[in-house]
Amino acid sequence: MGIFNDTSVSGHYGCTAVMSTLVGELAARDISAAFLWPVATDWSGYERWIMQTRPDAIIVNGEGTIHHSAERKRTRDLLALPVFARRHGLPIHLLNASVSALDAAALEALRGFDTVHVRESDSLAYLEAHGLDAKMVPDLSLGLSVPPASAPREGIIVTDSVLQEVARDLRTFSLEMGARYERMKPKRPHGAKLREKLRTLWPGPSASRQWSPRSDATAFASRLASNSLAVTGRFHTVLLSIATDTPFIAFPSNTPKIEAVLRDAFGNTSRVRDVAVLEEPLFRTEARRGIPFSADELAALARYRAAAAEARREMFERIASSVK
Protein backbone atom coordinates (compact mmCIF):
# COMPACT_ATOMS: atom_id res chain seq x y z
CA MET A 1 0.00 0.00 0.00
CA GLY A 2 1.35 3.41 -0.94
CA ILE A 3 0.34 6.07 1.58
CA PHE A 4 0.41 9.73 0.61
CA ASN A 5 0.23 12.75 2.91
CA ASP A 6 1.91 11.37 6.02
CA THR A 7 1.15 14.40 8.17
CA SER A 8 2.89 12.99 11.23
CA VAL A 9 6.37 13.94 9.99
CA SER A 10 6.03 17.27 11.84
CA GLY A 11 5.47 15.49 15.16
CA HIS A 12 1.98 16.98 15.49
CA TYR A 13 0.22 14.94 18.20
CA GLY A 14 -3.08 14.72 16.33
CA CYS A 15 -1.43 13.70 13.07
CA THR A 16 0.61 11.09 14.93
CA ALA A 17 -2.64 9.70 16.35
CA VAL A 18 -4.14 9.61 12.84
CA MET A 19 -1.21 7.81 11.28
CA SER A 20 -0.95 5.39 14.20
CA THR A 21 -4.58 4.39 13.63
CA LEU A 22 -4.18 4.20 9.85
CA VAL A 23 -1.07 2.03 9.92
CA GLY A 24 -2.45 -0.11 12.76
CA GLU A 25 -5.75 -0.79 11.00
CA LEU A 26 -3.92 -1.82 7.84
CA ALA A 27 -1.51 -4.05 9.78
CA ALA A 28 -4.48 -5.77 11.44
CA ARG A 29 -5.52 -6.79 7.92
CA ASP A 30 -2.01 -7.92 6.91
CA ILE A 31 -1.39 -4.81 4.79
CA SER A 32 1.93 -2.99 5.08
CA ALA A 33 3.14 0.32 3.67
CA ALA A 34 5.24 0.22 0.50
CA PHE A 35 6.09 3.85 1.33
CA LEU A 36 4.75 6.83 3.29
CA TRP A 37 5.01 10.04 1.27
CA PRO A 38 5.43 13.07 3.58
CA VAL A 39 2.95 15.94 3.70
CA ALA A 40 3.57 19.05 1.57
CA THR A 41 6.09 17.24 -0.63
CA ASP A 42 5.51 17.16 -4.38
CA TRP A 43 5.43 13.60 -5.73
CA SER A 44 5.55 14.55 -9.43
CA GLY A 45 8.78 13.44 -11.08
CA TYR A 46 9.02 10.37 -8.83
CA GLU A 47 6.47 8.19 -10.59
CA ARG A 48 9.10 5.61 -11.57
CA TRP A 49 10.51 5.43 -8.03
CA ILE A 50 7.00 5.07 -6.59
CA MET A 51 6.17 2.16 -8.88
CA GLN A 52 9.48 0.45 -8.04
CA THR A 53 8.17 0.07 -4.48
CA ARG A 54 5.42 -2.15 -5.95
CA PRO A 55 2.33 -0.69 -4.22
CA ASP A 56 -0.86 -2.68 -4.77
CA ALA A 57 -3.10 0.32 -3.97
CA ILE A 58 -2.88 3.94 -2.86
CA ILE A 59 -4.31 5.67 0.18
CA VAL A 60 -4.43 9.45 0.42
CA ASN A 61 -4.74 10.74 3.98
CA GLY A 62 -6.74 13.90 3.35
CA GLU A 63 -6.87 15.50 6.83
CA GLY A 64 -7.02 19.29 6.47
CA THR A 65 -5.39 19.44 3.03
CA ILE A 66 -8.34 19.20 0.61
CA HIS A 67 -9.59 22.78 0.55
CA HIS A 68 -9.10 26.05 -1.38
CA SER A 69 -7.67 24.17 -4.34
CA ALA A 70 -7.30 27.25 -6.53
CA GLU A 71 -4.71 28.72 -4.14
CA ARG A 72 -3.12 25.60 -2.63
CA LYS A 73 -0.61 23.60 -4.68
CA ARG A 74 -0.45 20.81 -2.09
CA THR A 75 -4.19 20.28 -2.56
CA ARG A 76 -3.80 20.05 -6.32
CA ASP A 77 -0.84 17.66 -5.94
CA LEU A 78 -2.93 15.19 -3.95
CA LEU A 79 -5.88 15.48 -6.32
CA ALA A 80 -3.61 14.62 -9.27
CA LEU A 81 -3.02 11.16 -7.77
CA PRO A 82 -6.15 9.44 -9.18
CA VAL A 83 -4.85 9.99 -12.75
CA PHE A 84 -1.51 8.46 -11.73
CA ALA A 85 -3.27 5.51 -10.07
CA ARG A 86 -5.47 4.85 -13.10
CA ARG A 87 -2.42 4.94 -15.38
CA HIS A 88 -0.91 2.07 -13.37
CA GLY A 89 -4.10 0.14 -12.65
CA LEU A 90 -4.03 0.81 -8.90
CA PRO A 91 -7.07 1.22 -6.64
CA ILE A 92 -6.99 4.59 -4.87
CA HIS A 93 -8.82 5.68 -1.73
CA LEU A 94 -9.21 9.09 -0.10
CA LEU A 95 -9.85 8.93 3.62
CA ASN A 96 -9.91 11.10 6.74
CA ALA A 97 -10.58 14.27 4.76
CA SER A 98 -12.31 17.55 5.43
CA VAL A 99 -13.36 19.04 2.11
CA SER A 100 -14.38 22.59 1.22
CA ALA A 101 -13.86 25.46 -1.24
CA LEU A 102 -12.85 23.36 -4.24
CA ASP A 103 -12.82 24.58 -7.83
CA ALA A 104 -14.40 22.66 -10.71
CA ALA A 105 -11.15 20.86 -11.61
CA ALA A 106 -10.66 19.64 -8.04
CA LEU A 107 -14.24 18.39 -7.79
CA GLU A 108 -13.80 16.50 -11.04
CA ALA A 109 -10.52 15.00 -9.79
CA LEU A 110 -12.30 13.60 -6.74
CA ARG A 111 -14.40 11.44 -9.05
CA GLY A 112 -11.24 9.49 -9.86
CA PHE A 113 -11.00 7.95 -6.38
CA ASP A 114 -12.44 4.47 -5.90
CA THR A 115 -13.75 5.53 -2.50
CA VAL A 116 -13.94 8.88 -0.71
CA HIS A 117 -14.26 9.04 3.08
CA VAL A 118 -14.70 12.38 4.84
CA ARG A 119 -14.43 12.95 8.57
CA GLU A 120 -17.53 15.08 9.23
CA SER A 121 -21.00 15.49 7.75
CA ASP A 122 -20.47 19.07 6.51
CA SER A 123 -17.88 17.71 4.06
CA LEU A 124 -20.25 14.89 3.14
CA ALA A 125 -23.04 17.37 2.40
CA TYR A 126 -20.64 19.53 0.37
CA LEU A 127 -19.66 16.62 -1.86
CA GLU A 128 -23.23 15.35 -2.21
CA ALA A 129 -24.31 18.84 -3.29
CA HIS A 130 -21.78 18.54 -6.12
CA GLY A 131 -22.98 15.07 -7.14
CA LEU A 132 -20.11 13.14 -5.55
CA ASP A 133 -20.50 9.90 -3.60
CA ALA A 134 -18.72 9.69 -0.24
CA LYS A 135 -19.02 8.13 3.19
CA MET A 136 -18.54 9.77 6.56
CA VAL A 137 -15.99 8.23 8.95
CA PRO A 138 -14.97 10.42 11.92
CA ASP A 139 -11.34 11.44 12.29
CA LEU A 140 -8.90 8.55 12.70
CA SER A 141 -7.34 10.11 15.82
CA LEU A 142 -10.35 8.68 17.69
CA GLY A 143 -8.77 5.26 17.19
CA LEU A 144 -5.84 6.11 19.46
CA SER A 145 -5.71 3.82 22.49
CA VAL A 146 -5.44 5.91 25.66
CA PRO A 147 -5.19 4.35 29.16
CA PRO A 148 -7.74 5.57 31.71
CA ALA A 149 -6.70 8.46 33.95
CA SER A 150 -5.01 7.31 37.16
CA ALA A 151 -6.02 10.36 39.23
CA PRO A 152 -8.94 12.81 39.43
CA ARG A 153 -8.94 15.60 36.85
CA GLU A 154 -7.48 18.92 37.92
CA GLY A 155 -6.49 22.15 36.18
CA ILE A 156 -6.67 23.69 32.72
CA ILE A 157 -4.63 22.72 29.66
CA VAL A 158 -4.36 25.18 26.77
CA THR A 159 -3.18 24.30 23.27
CA ASP A 160 -2.43 26.54 20.31
CA SER A 161 -4.11 27.32 16.98
CA VAL A 162 -3.11 27.20 13.32
CA LEU A 163 -4.17 30.88 13.30
CA GLN A 164 -1.23 32.78 14.75
CA GLU A 165 -3.22 35.60 16.34
CA VAL A 166 -5.47 33.10 18.09
CA ALA A 167 -2.41 31.12 19.19
CA ARG A 168 -0.96 34.28 20.78
CA ASP A 169 -4.23 34.97 22.59
CA LEU A 170 -4.32 31.41 23.90
CA ARG A 171 -0.72 31.64 25.10
CA THR A 172 -1.49 34.89 26.92
CA PHE A 173 -4.60 33.33 28.47
CA SER A 174 -2.59 30.34 29.73
CA LEU A 175 0.02 32.58 31.36
CA GLU A 176 -2.57 34.78 33.05
CA MET A 177 -4.55 31.75 34.26
CA GLY A 178 -1.50 29.78 35.40
CA ALA A 179 -2.60 26.99 33.04
CA ARG A 180 -0.47 24.37 31.32
CA TYR A 181 0.29 25.36 27.71
CA GLU A 182 1.26 22.93 24.95
CA ARG A 183 1.82 23.32 21.24
CA MET A 184 0.30 20.53 19.19
CA LYS A 185 3.60 20.36 17.30
CA PRO A 186 6.18 19.77 20.06
CA LYS A 187 9.74 20.94 19.72
CA ARG A 188 11.49 18.71 17.22
CA PRO A 189 14.60 16.75 18.18
CA HIS A 190 18.03 17.63 16.82
CA GLY A 191 18.34 16.75 13.14
CA ALA A 192 14.61 16.80 12.38
CA LYS A 193 14.82 20.00 10.33
CA LEU A 194 17.65 18.52 8.25
CA ARG A 195 15.64 15.35 7.59
CA GLU A 196 12.64 17.47 6.57
CA LYS A 197 14.83 19.44 4.16
CA LEU A 198 16.17 16.23 2.63
CA ARG A 199 12.62 14.96 2.08
CA THR A 200 11.86 18.16 0.18
CA LEU A 201 15.01 18.02 -1.95
CA TRP A 202 14.99 14.27 -2.59
CA PRO A 203 11.52 13.04 -1.57
CA GLY A 204 11.41 9.66 -3.30
CA PRO A 205 14.45 7.96 -1.78
CA SER A 206 13.82 9.65 1.58
CA ALA A 207 10.17 8.57 1.84
CA SER A 208 9.81 6.17 4.74
CA ARG A 209 8.90 2.53 4.10
CA GLN A 210 8.07 1.85 7.74
CA TRP A 211 6.07 4.25 9.88
CA SER A 212 7.42 5.36 13.25
CA PRO A 213 5.97 8.11 15.44
CA ARG A 214 7.78 11.44 15.76
CA SER A 215 5.92 12.30 18.97
CA ASP A 216 4.06 10.51 21.77
CA ALA A 217 0.39 11.16 21.05
CA THR A 218 -0.72 8.71 23.74
CA ALA A 219 1.22 10.59 26.42
CA PHE A 220 -0.28 13.88 25.22
CA ALA A 221 -3.80 12.43 25.33
CA SER A 222 -3.12 11.17 28.86
CA ARG A 223 -2.03 14.66 29.92
CA LEU A 224 -5.17 16.04 28.33
CA ALA A 225 -7.29 13.54 30.27
CA SER A 226 -5.72 14.59 33.58
CA ASN A 227 -7.16 18.11 33.28
CA SER A 228 -10.63 19.42 34.10
CA LEU A 229 -10.76 21.59 30.98
CA ALA A 230 -9.01 21.95 27.62
CA VAL A 231 -9.05 25.34 25.90
CA THR A 232 -7.95 25.17 22.28
CA GLY A 233 -7.96 26.39 18.71
CA ARG A 234 -6.84 23.01 17.37
CA PHE A 235 -9.06 20.48 15.62
CA HIS A 236 -7.14 17.51 16.95
CA THR A 237 -7.16 18.76 20.54
CA VAL A 238 -10.94 18.70 20.23
CA LEU A 239 -10.87 15.16 18.80
CA LEU A 240 -8.54 13.84 21.50
CA SER A 241 -10.69 15.57 24.11
CA ILE A 242 -13.66 13.68 22.67
CA ALA A 243 -11.63 10.46 22.79
CA THR A 244 -10.85 10.97 26.49
CA ASP A 245 -14.10 12.61 27.71
CA THR A 246 -12.14 15.78 28.51
CA PRO A 247 -14.38 18.89 28.74
CA PHE A 248 -13.22 21.54 26.29
CA ILE A 249 -13.86 24.97 24.88
CA ALA A 250 -12.73 25.52 21.29
CA PHE A 251 -12.17 28.44 18.93
CA PRO A 252 -12.67 28.37 15.15
CA SER A 253 -9.82 27.14 12.94
CA ASN A 254 -8.91 27.95 9.32
CA THR A 255 -11.91 25.95 8.06
CA PRO A 256 -15.19 25.17 9.87
CA LYS A 257 -14.09 21.60 10.66
CA ILE A 258 -14.33 21.97 14.45
CA GLU A 259 -17.90 23.23 14.26
CA ALA A 260 -18.76 20.40 11.84
CA VAL A 261 -17.49 17.73 14.24
CA LEU A 262 -19.39 19.21 17.17
CA ARG A 263 -22.61 19.22 15.17
CA ASP A 264 -22.01 15.54 14.44
CA ALA A 265 -21.20 14.72 18.07
CA PHE A 266 -23.58 16.98 20.00
CA GLY A 267 -25.99 18.41 17.45
CA ASN A 268 -24.79 21.93 18.33
CA THR A 269 -21.67 24.10 18.50
CA SER A 270 -22.14 25.57 21.98
CA ARG A 271 -18.57 24.62 22.97
CA VAL A 272 -17.12 26.77 20.18
CA ARG A 273 -16.68 30.39 21.28
CA ASP A 274 -15.35 33.64 19.86
CA VAL A 275 -11.72 34.19 20.87
CA ALA A 276 -12.68 37.51 22.52
CA VAL A 277 -14.19 35.49 25.36
CA LEU A 278 -10.68 34.69 26.63
CA GLU A 279 -10.47 38.18 28.14
CA GLU A 280 -13.87 38.09 29.85
CA PRO A 281 -13.82 37.67 33.67
CA LEU A 282 -16.98 35.54 33.60
CA PHE A 283 -15.42 33.05 31.20
CA ARG A 284 -12.28 32.87 33.31
CA THR A 285 -14.37 32.11 36.36
CA GLU A 286 -16.21 29.39 34.45
CA ALA A 287 -12.92 27.96 33.16
CA ARG A 288 -11.53 27.62 36.67
CA ARG A 289 -14.62 25.59 37.58
CA GLY A 290 -14.02 23.29 34.59
CA ILE A 291 -17.17 23.71 32.42
CA PRO A 292 -17.94 19.97 32.76
CA PHE A 293 -19.89 17.89 30.27
CA SER A 294 -23.56 17.38 31.01
CA ALA A 295 -24.98 13.84 31.22
CA ASP A 296 -26.50 14.37 27.77
CA GLU A 297 -23.15 15.45 26.34
CA LEU A 298 -21.36 12.43 27.79
CA ALA A 299 -24.01 10.11 26.33
CA ALA A 300 -23.69 11.84 22.95
CA LEU A 301 -19.90 11.42 22.98
CA ALA A 302 -20.20 7.72 23.80
CA ARG A 303 -22.56 7.24 20.85
CA TYR A 304 -20.27 9.25 18.57
CA ARG A 305 -17.19 7.19 19.50
CA ALA A 306 -19.05 3.90 19.04
CA ALA A 307 -20.36 4.95 15.63
CA ALA A 308 -16.86 6.12 14.65
CA ALA A 309 -15.33 2.76 15.58
CA GLU A 310 -17.86 0.86 13.47
CA ALA A 311 -17.43 3.24 10.52
CA ARG A 312 -13.63 2.84 10.74
CA ARG A 313 -13.95 -0.93 10.70
CA GLU A 314 -16.20 -0.87 7.64
CA MET A 315 -13.92 1.58 5.80
CA PHE A 316 -10.77 -0.46 6.29
CA GLU A 317 -12.59 -3.64 5.30
CA ARG A 318 -13.60 -1.93 2.03
CA ILE A 319 -10.03 -0.80 1.43
CA ALA A 320 -8.61 -4.24 2.25
CA SER A 321 -11.02 -5.91 -0.15
CA SER A 322 -9.73 -3.75 -3.00
CA VAL A 323 -6.22 -5.21 -2.75
CA LYS A 324 -6.99 -8.88 -2.16
Secondary structure, 3 states (H helix, E strand, C coil): CEEEEEHHHHCCHHHHHHHHHHHHHHHCCCCCCCEEEECCCCCCCCHHHHHHCCCCCEEEEEECCCECCCCCHHHHHHHCHHHHHHHCCCCEEEEEECCECCCHHHHHHHCCCCEEEECCHHHHHHHHHCCCCCEECCCHHHHCCCCCCCCCCCCEEEEEECCHHHHHHHHHHHHHHCCEEECCCCCCCCCHHHHHHHHHHCHHHHCECCCCCCCCHHHHHHHHHCCCEEEEECHHHHHHHHHCCCCEEECCCCCCHHHHHHHHHHCCCCCECCHHHHHCHHHHHHHHHCCCCCHHHHHHHHHHHHHHHHHHHHHHHHHHHCCC
